Amino acid sequence: MLATGTTVTTAGLTQVDREKIYQWINELSSPETRENALLELSKKRESVADLAPMLWHSCGTIAALLQEIVNIYPSINPPTLTAHQSNRVCNALALLQCVASHVETRSAFLAAHIPLFLYPFLHTVSKTRPFEYLRLTSLGVIGALVKTDEQEVINFLLTTEIIPLCLRIMESGSELSKTVATFILQKILLDDTGLAYICQTYERFSHGKMVLQLSKEPSARLLKHVVRCYLRLSDNSRAREALRQCLPDQLKDTTFAQVLKDDSTTKRWLAQLVKNLQEGQVTDPRGIPLPTQ
C-alpha cells in the first residue's frame, strides 16, 4: 500500500496504467503475487519516471525486494543458482537500480546501506550463466550510483569493499561484467578522494593481467575504460612512478592500434598517458630512463 502523505507523480501514464502500477507495487508485499509483479514492474522501470519514489515510499516494498535478495544467499554457496532463481532476483535488483538512480531516493538508499546486500553476489566466482547475469545486474546497481558523480556516493563506496571486488571481476568476469566493473573503478578514480585512496597501495592499481587478456580478446569499449583508469592514475605522483615500471607493454606499443583506429578519444588518452609517464623522468645521455633512487 502506498504510504499516505507521499506525493508522487506519474506523468504521461493513463489512469489505467497508473492503477496497474499501484496494483503491482501492492502485490510485491504478498509472496503469492510477488514474482509476476517483479516481472511487470521491471519492464516498466524505464517508462515510469517516478517509479523509484513510488517503490521507496510504499509500505513494505523495499523489505520485499531485500527478502528476494536474501532468499538467494543459500544458493550461492555452494553454487546451485538456477536460471529461474537468477531471473527472479535480477528483476528485484532492476527495481533497486531504479531507486539507486533517482535523485529523490538515492541518499536514503545509501543511508540504508542497501548496496551491501549485493556484495555477496559480487563475491561469487561461478562461470555459469545464472551467476554471470546475477553479477552483471548487481554491478549495474553500483554503476547507476557512480554514474551520478556525487561525492556522497564515492564516500559511501570507499567505506566498503567495492574496489577489491571490482578488481577481481576485472580479471575474471565476462566481458560485460569487466566493462561495468572497470567503469565503476574509473568513476571512483575520477574523484580526488577515490584517487588518493586507490593509490595508497601499489597492488590496487596493478592489473596488467587484464590488459594481456584484452590483447588476446580485444574489446574497444572495455579498453576505453581501462585506458581512462590508467590516465587518471598518472595524475598521482606515486602511481605515476609505479606505472613507469609496470605499465603493460601492450599500452606502449601498437598492440591496440587496430582496435582504436576509429576511436580518437581513447587514442588521445593513451598518448597523454605515455606523455605523463615520460615527463619529469630522469634519463641517461642516450635518453634511456634511469631507475629511481
Disulfide bonds with the S-S distance in Angstrom:
none
